Amino acid sequence: MPQESAQELKVTAEEVGDWYDQFGDIYHQTLGESVHCGLWFPPDEPHPTSMDLVDLSSRAQDRYTDYLIRTLDPRPGDHVLDIGCGTGRSALKLVQQRDARVTGVAISKEQIARANRLANEHGLTDRLTFEHADAMALPYEDGTFDRAWAVESICHMDRAKALQEAWRVLRPGGDLMVLESVVTGELTEEDVAVFQGMLAANLPPTLPEFFGLAGDAGFETLELKDLSANLAMTMNVMALVCHDRKEEFTERFGAEFMEGVIQGLPRAREVVARKTRFFLVLLRKPLA
């Protein structure tokens, strides 16, 4: 039977109306109120070479880092401390965008090795340094740094000690940016297991508890911004990627680990969406 051309296919207006009357709400339930495609890739901007979720997430992380740099706003010549620097990508972007120096610290030797390779590959070792160090006992003199940030890192530390150390090594008038989750609902044993097991993190404080710790360390608060939706979206993408690449990840990380991740992700997404909020907090060490 010959294939019909697109021009020969006819759907009546009545059929379209009936379809939307019966099933149209599926668009609202999955896409939102506007019932059309989202503009993920504006036509006047370069399109990504890959539709891979990890690649799209990496681009979103870069936009996030750009926003953090604008908010911290280091001045030319500033020495910035990156507390929990990971593999150094955020510090690299800061140095590339601003005429500043960055020293990054992390407790993972593997992360520090990768971060230093990154600095070397980009020829920036004169302005970009990474050291294996405990952020709760920093190996720097008082007042060494002009600014600092802790991007989703102090959850892995004793928050009080980390904030006190950040205050000590900042010069008077120096700013500290903290990205931190706070708890807004009662946590069950399963919720606690998500933080301590799957995320290797301490339980979040309440917002008043966090500001109590910051105040006890000596900081004053300049700014508070709610970034909760961004963390929730990141968790959703993480869940999709883990399910999509389960076989690959199982081979790399082991069946027991991946089984725990797959089982824990629904609970983690629920906790992030329902029982916590995620904030950017800009703090300052007073001049006096």
C-alpha positions in Angstrom: 0.0 0.0 0.0 1.6 3.3 -1.0 2.5 5.6 1.8 0.3 8.7 2.2 2.0 12.1 1.8 1.8 14.6 4.6 -0.5 16.7 2.3 -3.0 13.9 2.0 -3.3 13.3 5.7 -6.4 15.1 7.0 -7.4 15.6 10.6 -10.6 17.5 11.1 -11.0 20.4 13.4 -13.6 18.4 15.3 -11.1 15.5 15.8 -8.5 17.9 17.1 -11.0 19.5 19.4 -12.1 16.1 20.7 -8.5 15.0 21.3 -7.6 18.1 23.3 -10.9 17.8 25.2 -10.0 14.3 26.3 -6.2 14.2 26.5 -5.0 17.8 26.2 -4.3 18.2 30.0 -1.4 15.8 29.6 0.6 18.8 28.2 -0.2 20.8 31.3 0.8 18.0 33.5 4.1 17.4 31.9 5.1 20.8 30.3 3.4 23.5 32.2 0.7 26.0 31.6 1.8 27.4 28.2 1.4 24.1 26.3 4.4 24.6 24.1 8.1 23.7 23.9 10.5 25.4 26.2 13.2 27.6 24.7 16.2 25.5 26.0 18.4 26.5 23.0 17.7 30.1 21.8 18.2 30.4 18.0 20.5 33.4 18.4 22.9 31.5 20.6 25.3 28.6 19.8 23.6 25.3 20.0 25.3 22.5 22.1 27.0 19.9 20.0 25.4 17.2 22.2 22.0 16.5 23.6 23.5 14.4 26.3 22.1 15.2 29.8 25.5 15.3 31.4 26.7 17.8 28.8 23.6 19.9 29.3 24.1 19.7 33.1 27.7 20.8 32.7 26.6 23.8 30.8 24.1 24.6 33.5 26.9 24.3 36.1 29.0 26.8 34.1 26.1 29.3 34.1 25.7 28.7 37.9 29.4 29.4 38.4 29.2 32.5 36.3 26.4 33.7 38.6 28.4 33.0 41.7 31.4 34.9 40.3 29.2 37.9 39.6 27.7 37.7 43.1 31.0 37.4 45.0 32.4 40.0 42.6 36.2 39.8 43.4 38.2 42.9 42.6 41.5 42.9 40.6 44.3 41.5 42.7 42.0 39.8 45.3 43.1 36.5 46.8 40.1 34.2 46.9 39.9 31.0 49.0 37.9 28.2 47.4 36.7 26.0 50.4 36.1 22.5 49.1 37.3 23.2 45.6 36.6 19.8 44.1 38.5 19.3 40.8 39.0 23.1 40.3 36.6 24.0 37.5 34.8 26.8 39.3 38.1 28.3 40.6 39.5 28.1 37.0 36.5 30.1 35.7 36.9 32.7 38.4 40.6 33.2 37.5 39.8 33.3 33.8 37.0 35.9 34.3 38.6 38.1 36.9 42.1 39.5 37.5 42.3 37.6 40.8 44.2 34.7 42.5 42.6 31.6 43.8 43.8 29.1 46.3 41.6 26.0 46.5 41.5 23.4 49.3 39.9 20.0 49.5 40.3 16.9 51.7 40.4 14.6 48.7 43.9 14.1 47.4 42.6 12.8 44.0 40.5 16.0 43.5 43.6 18.2 44.4 45.7 16.2 41.9 43.1 16.7 39.2 42.7 20.4 40.0 46.4 21.1 39.8 46.6 19.3 36.5 43.8 21.6 35.3 45.7 24.7 36.4 48.8 23.5 34.7 47.0 22.6 31.5 45.7 26.2 31.3 49.0 27.8 32.2 47.6 29.5 35.3 49.7 28.0 38.1 50.9 31.5 39.0 47.3 32.5 39.9 45.6 29.2 40.6 46.8 26.9 43.4 45.3 23.9 45.0 46.3 22.3 48.2 45.3 19.2 50.2 44.0 20.7 53.5 41.3 20.4 56.1 39.0 23.4 55.9 38.3 23.1 59.6 42.0 23.6 60.4 43.4 25.8 57.5 47.2 26.1 57.2 47.1 29.9 56.5 47.8 32.9 58.6 45.0 35.2 59.9 43.7 37.7 57.3 45.3 35.9 54.3 42.4 36.1 51.9 40.2 39.0 50.6 37.2 36.8 49.7 36.1 33.1 50.0 33.4 30.8 48.9 32.2 27.4 50.0 30.1 26.0 47.1 28.0 23.2 48.6 30.9 22.0 50.7 30.5 22.9 54.4 27.8 20.3 54.6 30.7 17.8 54.7 32.3 19.5 57.7 31.6 20.7 61.2 29.9 23.9 60.1 30.8 25.8 63.2 34.6 25.0 62.8 34.5 25.7 59.1 32.8 29.1 59.5 35.2 30.0 62.3 38.2 29.1 60.2 36.9 31.0 57.2 36.4 34.1 59.4 40.0 33.8 60.8 41.7 33.6 57.4 39.6 36.4 55.8 40.9 40.0 56.2 38.5 42.5 57.9 35.9 43.5 55.4 36.3 40.2 53.5 33.2 38.4 52.1 32.3 34.7 52.3 29.8 33.1 50.0 28.2 29.9 51.3 25.9 27.6 49.3 23.9 25.6 51.9 20.8 23.5 52.4 18.6 24.1 55.4 16.0 21.7 56.7 12.3 22.8 56.7 10.6 19.6 57.7 11.0 16.7 60.1 13.4 14.1 58.8 12.7 10.4 59.1 15.4 7.7 59.6 15.3 7.1 55.8 15.9 10.8 55.2 18.8 10.9 57.6 20.3 7.9 55.7 20.2 9.9 52.5 22.4 12.6 53.9 24.8 10.5 55.9 25.1 7.6 53.4 24.3 8.6 49.9 25.4 12.2 50.1 28.2 11.8 52.7 26.9 15.0 54.3 26.0 16.1 57.8 22.3 16.9 58.4 21.3 20.4 57.3 20.6 23.0 60.0 17.5 25.1 60.1 17.9 28.6 58.7 18.0 30.2 62.2 20.6 27.6 63.3 22.7 28.4 60.3 22.6 32.1 61.0 23.3 31.4 64.6 26.5 29.6 63.6 27.5 32.4 61.2 26.9 35.0 63.8 28.8 33.1 66.5 31.8 32.9 64.1 31.6 36.7 63.8 30.0 37.2 60.4 27.3 39.7 59.4 24.8 38.8 56.7 24.7 40.8 53.4 22.5 38.8 51.2 20.3 35.7 51.0 19.0 34.1 47.8 16.8 31.0 47.3 18.2 28.6 44.7 16.1 25.7 45.7 14.6 25.1 42.3 18.0 24.7 40.7 19.1 22.0 43.2 15.8 20.2 42.7 16.3 20.2 38.9 19.9 19.0 39.3 18.6 16.1 41.4 16.1 15.2 38.7 18.7 15.2 36.0 21.0 13.1 38.2 18.3 10.5 38.6 17.6 10.4 34.9 21.3 10.0 34.1 21.9 7.3 36.8 19.0 5.2 35.4 20.1 5.7 31.8 23.7 4.7 32.5 23.1 2.2 35.3 25.0 -0.6 33.5 28.0 1.6 32.8 28.1 3.0 36.3 27.6 -0.5 37.9 30.7 -1.7 36.0 32.7 1.3 37.2 31.5 1.8 40.8 30.2 -1.7 41.7 26.8 -3.2 41.9 26.3 -2.6 45.6 27.1 1.1 45.3 24.8 1.6 42.3 22.0 -0.3 43.8 22.2 1.9 46.8 22.1 5.0 44.6 19.2 3.8 42.5 17.2 2.9 45.7 18.2 6.2 47.4 17.5 8.6 44.6 13.7 8.8 45.0 14.1 9.5 48.7 16.8 12.1 48.0 14.7 13.9 45.4 11.8 13.9 47.9 13.9 15.3 50.7 15.3 18.0 48.5 11.9 19.0 47.1 9.8 18.7 50.3 11.9 19.0 53.4 14.8 21.4 52.6 15.6 24.7 50.9 18.8 25.6 49.2 20.3 29.1 49.7 23.1 31.3 48.6 24.3 33.4 51.6 26.7 36.2 51.4 28.5 37.0 54.7 31.0 39.6 55.7 33.7 39.8 58.3 33.2 43.3 59.8 36.0 45.9 59.6 36.0 46.4 63.4 
